[in-house]
Amino acid sequence: MQTQPAFPTPDAEQKLYRKVALRIVPYLFVAYVVAFLDRVNIGFAQLQMKGDLGFSDAVYGLGAGVFFLGYFLFEVPSNLVLQRIGARRTFVRIMVCWGLVSACMAFVKTPSMLYAMRFLLGAFEAGFFPGIILYLTFWFPASRRATVTSWLFVAVAIAGVLGGLVSGTIMQYAGGMGGLAGWQWLFIIEGVPAIGLGALAWWVLDDSPAKARWLTDDEKRRLQAALDADEQAKRHVASASFREALRNPRVYLLAAVYFTLTCGTMAVSFWLPALIKGAGVTDMLHVGLYSAIPYGIGAVGIVLVSRHSDRYRERRVHYAVCTIGGGLALSMLALTTDSLASLIGLLSVAVVLTFSALPIFWSIPQEYLSGSGAAGGVALISSLGQLGSFFSPTMIGWIKTTTGKLDNGLYLLAMLLIAGGVTLYFVLADARQPVQEPA
């Protein structure tokens, strides 16, 4: 009679985490594709709506950025609520509300309406991304988290690909249908899926492994044992309550670093279509097709870089290389606006490196946070850092309106991105080396 091993084999553990990933990651992946698409589709819409509504680049930049003010104000409360009421209810509320607001963006007429709708979109979406980051900590230990999280940012890249193809097609061919312009149909068509996904969350997601009927009792115990070991390993450095997280200097350092990263990623997301159009591409469908190339390349790079980081359990060097390289690529964009091939090449490098830095970054905060400290701390880092997403398009829009060029804005954001990479590498202690918290 063959005896069972006393401890699960590596193959058994791999099979268990694959089972968990296949259950929850595909849904989160699709939901984040839709979320990011609804967040940045204004980058395509502005190619027509600015002319139709008489908006300047400064109005557009502020409208793109004000989303993140709403996001900033409601992100921490949303994540604290998730900790109390669970992920299913939180994600249903978030996605249904943002889908409705996104679709209603089609009926914006004035700058004030644009600012109000973008603020509401940010307020309703607030908590979705930090909620996902927190939710993954309920299922995966730190050693597996960067690879799993990387799929969220592959979703960002896929949203860029789909955003280019779908948005370009809608704006090229849907204009005039029902008396609506192409950019209006863009908001309506891309806003509706979030509503359906929100309703689906109730049946797809479970609040924790203990409540998952698709796991055996043994699988639940093994998952919980791995998560408990994770918490035990970081007990000397982790802030366990939100109050402790508020006093943890690492939280604010990480928020400052994340601010610089969002400045870089949003510079690409919101202005990539305009850069391609500025290189002489006037057909909306062609703008969409060219926009898809950097994001398609970026999707592959994100997974490879994240797996390499997880394999070596090293974050700081990986992050520094990605952000410094991404900053250099951004700074060189201003020199290549007349060459479409060079522009696409540099945009591809910028997308691969800046977006690959995102999953690496988000594998770091949980090393210093646990319990309600993780719920509030992750949201606090995200909300403070997301102010960079307000600063980036607003500043570039103002600079472009004032000078007629994007150059100085790109230089500024490139320097911030590089500064963030240097800061994290030299200032933040390696997460594998416990550092005594100040009294």
C-alpha positions as CSV (number, residue, x, y, z in Angstrom):
1,M,0.0,0.0,0.0
2,Q,1.4,3.4,-1.1
3,T,1.6,6.0,1.7
4,Q,0.8,9.6,1.1
5,P,3.6,12.1,1.6
6,A,3.6,13.9,4.9
7,F,3.9,17.3,3.2
8,P,2.6,18.4,-0.2
9,T,5.0,18.0,-3.0
10,P,6.2,21.0,-5.1
11,D,4.1,19.6,-8.0
12,A,1.0,19.4,-5.7
13,E,1.5,23.0,-4.6
14,Q,2.0,24.2,-8.2
15,K,-1.2,22.4,-9.1
16,L,-3.1,24.1,-6.3
17,Y,-2.0,27.6,-7.1
18,R,-2.7,27.0,-10.8
19,K,-6.2,26.0,-9.8
20,V,-6.7,29.1,-7.8
21,A,-5.2,31.3,-10.5
22,L,-7.4,29.8,-13.2
23,R,-10.5,30.5,-11.1
24,I,-10.0,34.1,-10.2
25,V,-7.3,35.6,-12.4
26,P,-9.1,35.4,-15.8
27,Y,-12.1,37.4,-14.4
28,L,-9.8,40.0,-12.7
29,F,-7.8,40.2,-16.0
30,V,-10.9,41.0,-18.1
31,A,-12.3,43.4,-15.5
32,Y,-9.0,45.3,-15.4
33,V,-8.8,45.5,-19.2
34,V,-12.2,47.1,-19.2
35,A,-11.3,49.4,-16.2
36,F,-8.2,50.7,-17.8
37,L,-9.9,51.1,-21.2
38,D,-12.6,53.2,-19.7
39,R,-10.0,55.2,-17.8
40,V,-7.8,56.2,-20.8
41,N,-10.2,56.0,-23.8
42,I,-10.5,59.8,-23.5
43,G,-7.0,59.7,-25.0
44,F,-8.6,58.6,-28.3
45,A,-11.8,60.5,-27.9
46,Q,-9.9,63.8,-27.6
47,L,-8.7,63.5,-31.2
48,Q,-12.3,64.3,-32.2
49,M,-14.1,65.7,-29.2
50,K,-11.7,68.7,-28.7
51,G,-12.6,69.9,-32.2
52,D,-16.3,69.2,-31.8
53,L,-16.6,70.9,-28.4
54,G,-13.9,73.6,-28.8
55,F,-11.7,72.2,-25.9
56,S,-8.1,73.2,-25.7
57,D,-5.2,70.9,-24.8
58,A,-5.3,72.4,-21.3
59,V,-9.0,71.6,-20.9
60,Y,-8.4,68.1,-22.1
61,G,-5.3,67.6,-19.8
62,L,-7.2,68.8,-16.8
63,G,-10.2,66.6,-17.7
64,A,-8.0,63.6,-18.1
65,G,-6.3,64.3,-14.8
66,V,-9.3,65.2,-12.6
67,F,-10.3,61.5,-12.7
68,F,-7.5,60.9,-10.2
69,L,-8.7,63.5,-7.7
70,G,-11.9,61.5,-7.3
71,Y,-9.8,58.4,-7.2
72,F,-7.5,59.9,-4.5
73,L,-10.4,60.9,-2.2
74,F,-12.3,57.6,-2.2
75,E,-9.6,55.0,-2.6
76,V,-8.7,54.4,1.1
77,P,-12.3,54.3,2.3
78,S,-13.2,51.8,-0.4
79,N,-10.4,49.4,0.5
80,L,-11.3,49.6,4.2
81,V,-14.9,48.8,3.3
82,L,-13.7,45.8,1.2
83,Q,-11.9,44.5,4.3
84,R,-15.2,44.6,6.2
85,I,-17.9,43.5,3.6
86,G,-15.8,41.4,1.2
87,A,-14.6,41.6,-2.4
88,R,-17.8,40.5,-4.1
89,R,-20.0,43.3,-2.9
90,T,-17.2,45.9,-3.3
91,F,-16.5,44.9,-6.9
92,V,-20.2,44.8,-7.9
93,R,-20.7,48.3,-6.6
94,I,-17.5,49.7,-8.2
95,M,-18.0,48.2,-11.7
96,V,-21.7,48.9,-12.2
97,C,-21.3,52.6,-11.1
98,W,-18.2,53.3,-13.2
99,G,-19.7,51.6,-16.2
100,L,-22.8,53.9,-16.1
101,V,-20.7,57.0,-15.7
102,S,-18.3,56.0,-18.4
103,A,-21.2,55.6,-20.9
104,C,-22.6,58.9,-19.9
105,M,-19.4,60.6,-20.9
106,A,-20.9,60.6,-24.4
107,F,-23.1,63.5,-23.4
108,V,-20.5,65.9,-22.2
109,K,-20.9,69.4,-23.7
110,T,-18.9,71.8,-21.6
111,P,-15.5,71.8,-19.7
112,S,-17.4,71.8,-16.4
113,M,-19.4,68.7,-17.4
114,L,-16.2,67.0,-18.5
115,Y,-14.5,67.7,-15.2
116,A,-17.6,66.6,-13.2
117,M,-18.0,63.3,-15.1
118,R,-14.3,62.5,-14.9
119,F,-14.3,63.2,-11.2
120,L,-17.3,60.9,-10.7
121,L,-15.6,58.2,-12.8
122,G,-12.6,58.3,-10.6
123,A,-14.7,58.3,-7.4
124,F,-16.6,55.3,-8.5
125,E,-13.6,53.4,-9.7
126,A,-11.6,54.2,-6.6
127,G,-10.7,51.1,-4.7
128,F,-10.8,48.7,-7.7
129,F,-7.1,48.4,-8.3
130,P,-6.0,48.4,-4.6
131,G,-8.9,46.1,-3.9
132,I,-7.5,43.6,-6.4
133,I,-4.0,44.0,-4.9
134,L,-5.5,43.3,-1.5
135,Y,-7.7,40.5,-2.8
136,L,-4.7,38.6,-4.2
137,T,-3.0,38.6,-0.8
138,F,-6.0,36.5,0.4
139,W,-5.0,33.8,-2.0
140,F,-1.3,34.0,-2.9
141,P,1.9,34.2,-0.7
142,A,4.5,36.8,-1.4
143,S,6.8,34.4,-3.3
144,R,4.1,34.0,-6.0
145,R,2.5,37.5,-6.0
146,A,4.6,39.4,-8.6
147,T,4.0,36.9,-11.3
148,V,0.2,36.8,-10.5
149,T,0.1,40.6,-10.3
150,S,1.9,40.9,-13.6
151,W,-1.2,39.6,-15.3
152,L,-3.1,42.7,-14.2
153,F,-0.6,44.9,-16.0
154,V,-0.6,42.6,-19.0
155,A,-4.3,43.5,-18.9
156,V,-3.2,47.2,-19.1
157,A,-1.1,46.4,-22.1
158,I,-4.0,44.4,-23.7
159,A,-6.3,47.3,-23.0
160,G,-3.8,49.4,-24.9
161,V,-3.9,47.0,-27.9
162,L,-7.7,46.8,-27.8
163,G,-8.0,50.5,-27.1
164,G,-6.1,51.2,-30.3
165,L,-7.9,48.7,-32.5
166,V,-11.4,49.1,-31.1
167,S,-11.3,52.8,-30.4
168,G,-9.9,53.6,-33.8
169,T,-12.5,51.4,-35.5
170,I,-15.4,52.9,-33.6
171,M,-14.3,56.5,-34.2
172,Q,-13.7,55.8,-37.9
173,Y,-16.9,54.1,-38.7
174,A,-19.6,54.7,-36.0
175,G,-19.7,58.5,-36.4
176,G,-23.1,59.8,-37.5
177,M,-25.0,56.7,-36.4
178,G,-28.1,57.8,-34.4
179,G,-27.0,61.4,-34.7
180,L,-23.9,60.8,-32.4
181,A,-20.3,61.4,-33.2
182,G,-17.7,58.7,-33.2
183,W,-16.2,59.8,-29.9
184,Q,-19.7,59.6,-28.3
185,W,-20.2,56.0,-29.5
186,L,-16.7,55.2,-28.1
187,F,-17.7,56.1,-24.6
188,I,-21.1,54.3,-24.8
189,I,-19.7,51.0,-26.4
190,E,-16.7,50.8,-24.1
191,G,-18.7,51.7,-20.9
192,V,-21.4,49.0,-21.1
193,P,-19.1,45.9,-20.5
194,A,-18.2,47.1,-17.0
195,I,-21.9,46.9,-15.9
196,G,-22.2,43.3,-17.0
197,L,-18.9,42.4,-15.4
198,G,-20.0,44.0,-12.2
199,A,-23.1,41.8,-12.0
200,L,-21.0,38.7,-12.9
201,A,-18.6,39.4,-9.9
202,W,-21.3,38.1,-7.5
203,W,-21.1,34.6,-8.9
204,V,-17.4,34.4,-9.9
205,L,-15.6,35.7,-6.9
206,D,-15.3,34.4,-3.3
207,D,-14.3,36.6,-0.4
208,S,-11.6,34.2,0.8
209,P,-10.4,30.6,0.4
210,A,-12.5,29.5,3.4
211,K,-15.6,30.5,1.5
212,A,-14.6,28.9,-1.8
213,R,-16.8,25.9,-2.5
214,W,-14.6,24.9,-5.4
215,L,-11.7,24.1,-3.0
216,T,-11.4,20.9,-0.9
217,D,-11.0,21.2,2.8
218,D,-7.4,20.1,2.4
219,E,-6.7,22.7,-0.2
220,K,-8.2,25.4,2.0
221,R,-5.9,24.3,4.9
222,R,-2.8,24.4,2.7
223,L,-3.6,27.8,1.3
224,Q,-4.2,29.2,4.7
225,A,-1.0,27.6,6.1
226,A,1.1,29.3,3.4
227,L,-0.6,32.7,4.0
228,D,-0.1,32.3,7.8
229,A,3.6,31.5,7.3
230,D,3.8,34.7,5.2
231,E,2.3,36.8,7.9
232,Q,4.6,35.2,10.5
233,A,7.7,35.9,8.4
234,K,7.1,39.7,8.3
235,R,5.8,40.1,11.8
236,H,8.9,42.2,12.8
237,V,8.5,44.8,10.0
238,A,4.8,44.8,9.1
239,S,2.3,47.4,10.2
240,A,-0.8,45.4,11.3
241,S,-3.3,48.2,11.6
242,F,-4.2,51.2,9.5
243,R,-3.1,53.5,12.3
244,E,0.3,51.9,12.3
245,A,0.5,52.1,8.5
246,L,-0.1,55.9,8.8
247,R,2.9,56.1,11.1
248,N,5.1,53.9,8.9
249,P,7.6,56.1,6.9
250,R,8.0,53.4,4.3
251,V,4.3,53.9,3.3
252,Y,5.0,57.5,2.3
253,L,8.3,56.7,0.6
254,L,6.5,54.1,-1.5
255,A,3.7,56.5,-2.2
256,A,6.3,59.1,-3.5
257,V,8.0,56.5,-5.7
258,Y,4.6,55.4,-7.0
259,F,3.8,59.0,-7.8
260,T,6.8,59.2,-10.2
261,L,5.8,55.8,-11.8
262,T,2.2,56.9,-12.5
263,C,3.5,60.1,-14.0
264,G,5.5,58.0,-16.5
265,T,2.8,55.4,-17.3
266,M,0.0,58.0,-17.7
267,A,2.2,60.2,-19.9
268,V,2.3,57.2,-22.3
269,S,-1.4,56.2,-21.9
270,F,-3.0,59.6,-22.4
271,W,-0.7,61.1,-25.0
272,L,0.4,58.1,-27.1
273,P,-2.4,58.6,-29.7
274,A,-1.5,62.3,-30.0
275,L,2.2,61.5,-30.5
276,I,1.4,59.1,-33.3
277,K,-1.0,61.6,-34.9
278,G,1.7,64.3,-34.6
279,A,4.1,62.0,-36.6
280,G,1.8,62.4,-39.6
281,V,-0.8,59.6,-39.1
282,T,-4.2,61.2,-39.7
283,D,-6.5,58.3,-40.3
284,M,-8.2,57.3,-36.9
285,L,-8.1,53.6,-37.7
286,H,-4.4,53.8,-38.5
287,V,-3.7,55.7,-35.3
288,G,-5.4,52.9,-33.4
289,L,-3.4,50.2,-35.2
290,Y,0.0,51.9,-34.6
291,S,-1.0,52.5,-30.9
292,A,-1.5,48.8,-30.5
293,I,2.1,47.9,-31.4
294,P,3.8,49.2,-28.2
295,Y,1.2,47.7,-25.9
296,G,1.4,44.3,-27.7
297,I,5.1,44.2,-27.2
298,G,4.7,45.5,-23.6
299,A,2.3,42.6,-22.7
300,V,5.1,40.0,-23.4
301,G,7.8,42.1,-21.6
302,I,5.7,42.5,-18.4
303,V,5.3,38.8,-17.9
304,L,9.0,38.0,-18.6
305,V,10.3,40.7,-16.3
306,S,7.9,39.8,-13.5
307,R,8.8,36.2,-13.6
308,H,12.5,37.0,-13.5
309,S,11.9,39.2,-10.4
310,D,9.9,36.4,-8.7
311,R,12.5,33.8,-9.6
312,Y,15.2,35.8,-7.8
313,R,13.0,37.3,-5.1
314,E,14.6,40.7,-6.0
315,R,12.7,43.9,-6.5
316,R,14.9,47.0,-6.2
317,V,17.3,46.3,-9.1
318,H,14.5,45.2,-11.4
319,Y,12.5,48.3,-10.5
320,A,15.4,50.7,-11.0
321,V,16.4,49.2,-14.4
322,C,12.8,49.5,-15.6
323,T,12.2,53.0,-14.5
324,I,15.6,54.5,-15.4
325,G,15.4,52.8,-18.9
326,G,11.8,53.9,-19.3
327,G,12.6,57.5,-18.3
328,L,15.4,57.6,-20.9
329,A,13.0,56.3,-23.6
330,L,10.5,59.0,-22.7
331,S,13.1,61.7,-22.8
332,M,14.1,60.6,-26.3
333,L,10.5,60.7,-27.7
334,A,10.7,64.4,-28.2
335,L,13.6,63.9,-30.6
336,T,11.8,61.4,-32.9
337,T,8.4,63.0,-33.6
338,D,9.1,63.3,-37.3
339,S,10.0,59.6,-37.7
340,L,7.1,57.2,-37.2
341,A,9.3,54.1,-37.1
342,S,11.6,55.6,-34.4
343,L,8.6,56.9,-32.5
344,I,6.9,53.5,-32.4
345,G,10.2,51.8,-31.4
346,L,10.8,54.2,-28.5
347,L,7.2,54.0,-27.4
348,S,7.5,50.2,-27.3
349,V,10.6,50.5,-25.1
350,A,8.8,53.0,-22.8
351,V,5.7,50.8,-22.5
352,V,7.7,47.6,-21.8
353,L,9.9,49.2,-19.1
354,T,7.5,51.5,-17.3
355,F,4.6,49.0,-17.3
356,S,6.9,46.2,-16.2
357,A,7.8,48.3,-13.2
358,L,4.2,48.2,-12.0
359,P,3.9,44.6,-10.8
360,I,7.4,44.7,-9.3
361,F,6.4,47.8,-7.3
362,W,3.2,46.2,-6.1
363,S,5.0,43.2,-4.7
364,I,6.8,45.4,-2.2
365,P,4.2,47.1,0.0
366,Q,2.8,43.8,1.4
367,E,6.2,43.1,2.8
368,Y,5.7,45.9,5.3
369,L,1.9,45.7,5.8
370,S,-0.6,43.1,7.1
371,G,-4.2,42.9,8.2
372,S,-6.1,46.2,8.1
373,G,-2.7,47.8,7.7
374,A,-2.5,46.2,4.3
375,A,-6.1,47.2,3.4
376,G,-5.6,50.9,4.3
377,G,-1.8,51.1,3.6
378,V,-2.0,49.7,0.1
379,A,-4.9,52.1,-0.7
380,L,-3.0,55.0,0.8
381,I,0.1,54.3,-1.2
382,S,-2.1,54.0,-4.4
383,S,-4.2,57.1,-3.7
384,L,-1.2,59.3,-2.9
385,G,0.7,57.9,-5.8
386,Q,-2.2,58.3,-8.2
387,L,-1.9,62.0,-7.8
388,G,0.9,61.6,-10.3
389,S,-1.8,60.5,-12.8
390,F,-3.5,63.9,-12.2
391,F,-0.3,65.8,-12.4
392,S,1.0,64.1,-15.5
393,P,-1.7,64.8,-18.1
394,T,-2.6,68.2,-16.6
395,M,1.0,69.4,-16.7
396,I,1.7,68.1,-20.2
397,G,-1.6,69.6,-21.4
398,W,-0.7,73.0,-19.9
399,I,2.8,72.9,-21.4
400,K,1.5,71.9,-24.8
401,T,-1.1,74.7,-24.8
402,T,1.5,77.2,-23.7
403,T,4.4,76.2,-25.9
404,G,2.8,74.2,-28.7
405,K,5.1,71.2,-28.0
406,L,5.1,68.2,-25.7
407,D,8.9,68.2,-25.4
408,N,9.4,69.9,-22.0
409,G,6.6,67.9,-20.4
410,L,8.1,64.6,-21.5
411,Y,11.6,65.7,-20.2
412,L,10.0,66.6,-16.8
413,L,8.2,63.3,-16.4
414,A,11.2,61.3,-17.6
415,M,13.3,63.0,-14.8
416,L,10.6,62.1,-12.2
417,L,10.6,58.5,-13.4
418,I,14.3,58.2,-13.1
419,A,14.4,59.9,-9.7
420,G,11.8,57.4,-8.4
421,G,13.9,54.4,-9.6
422,V,17.0,55.8,-7.9
423,T,15.1,56.6,-4.7
424,L,13.7,53.1,-4.3
425,Y,17.0,51.5,-5.0
426,F,19.1,53.5,-2.6
427,V,16.7,54.5,0.2
428,L,14.3,51.5,0.6
429,A,15.8,48.6,2.5
430,D,15.5,45.3,0.7
431,A,12.3,43.6,1.7
432,R,14.2,40.4,2.5
433,Q,16.2,42.2,5.2
434,P,14.0,43.1,8.1
435,V,14.5,46.6,9.4
436,Q,13.4,47.5,12.9
437,E,10.5,49.9,12.8
438,P,11.0,53.3,14.7
439,A,9.3,53.4,18.1
